[in-house]
Each structure stands twice: as C-alpha cells, then as structure tokens.
Amino acid sequence: MGLPLFGCPDAMSEKSIEKWGMETRAIHAGLDYSGETGAIIPPVFMTSTFESGNSGGFDYTRSGNPNFRNLEETLASLESGSRACVFASGVSAITAIVSTLAAGDRVVAEENVYGCTFRLFDAVFEKFGIEVVYLDLTKEESLVAIGKHRPALVWIESPTNPLLKVIDIEACSSAAREAGAALVVDNTFASSCVQRPLELGADLSLLSTTKYTNGHSDALGGVVCTRSDEWGDKMTFAQKALGLQPSPMDCWLIQRGVKTQALRMERHCKNALAVAQFLESESSAIMVRYPYLSSHPQYELACRQMSAGSGIVTVDFGLSLDQTSAFLERLELFKCAESLGGIESLSCHPASMTHAAVPVAQRHEVGITDSLVRLSVGIETVDDLLNDLRYGLAAIDS
C-alpha cells in the first residue's frame, strides 16, 4: 500500500515530539485540526459554537476551541510540562491560579512582584480573605521562613519585574514542598527558551504570552503550564467557569509568533547584553542590572538556571524625576510603553507605569526609585540602539 495522500498519520506522534529539539517542537507541535485540506498551518476557528457530537468534543468556545488546544500542546511541550491552559492575558492566568484559593489561605510572594500581580492581591483578592506575605526570596533566611507562614502558594518571578532579581527556583521549590505549598513561577521575563521552571521543581509555570512567546506586540494571551493533572484540571475549570478564555485569533497569532521565538530570543539576549555593558561602562548610572552581567548579585545563579540573560535591562541613573523623564522623552527607538518582549525596543518608567499601583514606600523599599528605567531590548541593529541611548543620555548631561 502507498502512503496516505496527506502523509504518514504517525508523523506527529507524541513519541516523536518528545525527541525533537525546542525549535522543531515550536514549529511542528500543535498542528491538529487541519481537516482534510492538507493545510500546513491550521486555520483560525472563528466560531462561538460547535455542532454537538463532533470528534473533538467541542461545544462552545468559552470552554474550548481548536486554536486553544493547538497552542496549549505547543506551550506545554516548550515548558517541559504535560498540561497547559491558555488564557486571555497574563493577568487572566494569574487570576485563574489565585481563584483556586479559599478564604483564609495565605500566599508567600517575592517582594519585588509585578505591579498588576500586587494590585490583584491587594485590591481584589484581599477582600475575599486571601492574605499575602511579601519576602525577599533571594535571602536564605526568607526561604527558611516560608514554612512558618504555612502558605498554600509560594509565588515568585525570576527574573523579577523590574529589578531583575534572580530567585533560586530549586531552593524555593524545596522550601515550598516542605511547607506543603505549591510553587508558582512567573516565567515571563525569561521565556521558555531561556528558562524552564518545571524542570527545576516548580508546580506551575506562568507566562504572559503577549510578551516573548508571541513577540510581535499584536496579541494578548497568557498560559499556565504544569506536570500535574490536578492543576491542569483546575486551570481548565477556571478558563471556562470564570470566562478567562483567549480569542481564537490571538491564539493563532501567538502560535505563529512562537515558531520564531528561539531565533528572536538569541538576538534579544545578544542585544540586551551589549546594552547592559554599554550602560555599565559608558554612562554615569548608579546601577545597571542584567542577569548575565558579572556585576549582577545573582550572576552565578543566573548562569546555572538560565541559558542566557533574556532581553530586559534595568538601569538607575540616580537622577531627578524630571531628568529621568527628559532621558526617556529623547529616545527615538526605545519608545516609552508598558509592555515588553516584542521585536521592537521599548522603555518604561516603572514607578509611574507598571508599578504605580504599589505604594510609594513599598516601591522605594524594594528599590523602585523615580530614576529607575526598564529597557526591553528588541532585535534591531545593536549599533542603532546604542546610538539611541547615547542621544538620550545627552539630555541628562546637557
């Protein structure tokens, strides 16, 4: 017998996928539901409703869609998980996890947490009886203290937003396990290409797929990946019950973006290291943070835990708010915007933008000053980026 018209039906078996490299899996995983057309790229299933009894078990897009499942298969594979659940945004993914808690539950969180995560805990979930304790989880004594708080969840980012602290995921995993808690790692700043928290013992790896996963600043999304069927079922329930589902079009765009993620991340990392080295050597900054700079406080940990430094550089010029604003306003390539992880470079003033919801005293305590700037380094020609920074620095020196 000859081969089927559209190729060998076993070519995309789970066993084959496990043997592929990350770049291959990003391109070839999650290609189901092409029907009998032989389409190399599955279409966008722009429908709210499915006829009952279909082979995929779909009924209503709020509770599942072929584009969701394709993207979930791909991201679970890239994060070394067995389950993934996609959401409308990174904040939706955060909401899904926290929705599993009950009144009286406690969360131990890294003190330098994303501003929207802080706002959700402080302004939304606190009134439902969820308590959050913030600790500096780069310190050994904080890891030891996790158990005494008896948390249901331990919540970290690594690197953190915006100070780029690198948290020891394996150590946090051990401390959380001893405390009977699940460890959640927000992996957005690192990306699946640079770091895989599930391999380091995390129970849940969370990403805003709006950022590096998609990489083109044209779609919103989030995902929670896990190796636990129990957690996978909880996330699927939250997606449906809370209406946290993404749009099929956004999933399709993110699926397209992830196919080039490995190539993009190589350039992001290379450019960001060059920017960090430039700022450290040629500016009067009082602090430059980048995980793969030898001056980074957790440099050795970063080299063990991450395969590269990712694409974010944080710098504190030690200037007034007006001077910092003048620097940002003069930049041409580093557009001032809240997001990150796209092909284009962006600048951000965390104190007035991403972390404005954090009280001033708490911002200053963790190091988010009025002169702190976060740079999301894109994939442009690196000399152009350095020249743009020189032009911005001239506004400070003049």
Order of alpha helices (4+ residues) and beta strands (2+ residues): alpha-alpha-alpha-beta-alpha-beta-alpha-beta-alpha-beta-alpha-beta-beta-beta-alpha-alpha-alpha-beta-alpha-beta-alpha-beta-beta-alpha-beta-alpha
